[in-house]
Amino acid sequence: MLRQAREYGPALLVPLAWAFVAAAHLGAVADSTLFVAHVVMTVLLAVFAVTGRAEMRAGTLRVWWWIVAVGFVVTLLGTVGFRLGDAGAPLQAVALFGWMVLPAAGFLDTARRGAERAWLYYGAAVGSLVGAGVYVFGAALYFLGVDGSLSAVPVVGLGLVGIGQTAAIVDAAFGY
């Protein structure tokens, strides 16, 4: 059962995580709830890294194991960030951008190694990186004091990341 959870769990957790992040950016999720979510994800990533290590020693699975292991660290940093108040914002940013960018490396590796639907993985990498760029652009507008409809730009960036990553992880879970 643990193996099935490792294989199919990400297909549920990835879109759920990005929807949760978008909801938080829209003000629908409290910081205390985000802290609990980070604790849960930190534990899940640790369990995944430990229990999946034996099966993830070669090829693209090794790349993905490293993404999970580094992702554990960035998620842990984000968790700590929630306990530091405003001083923890940089750690929260590390967690957010870590999960925007880290999977792009795995998607590129998966596509490069000849995945059946390589175009999907290339697209997920582009979605992750372009989404991160759109997010930064929108955040810059916010910090520059630009109001109005442009305040939704970071959420559009999150949407690009979430859609791309979800498409690829669903393909990986159910396409093989």
Salt bridges, closest charged atoms under 4 A:
GLU7 OE2 - ARG3 NE 2.74
GLU55 OE2 - ARG3 NH1 3.90
GLU55 OE2 - ARG6 NH2 2.97
ASP109 OD1 - ARG112 NH2 2.91
ASP109 OD2 - ARG113 NE 2.78
GLU116 OE2 - ARG117 NH1 3.06
ASP171 OD1 - ARG117 NE 2.48
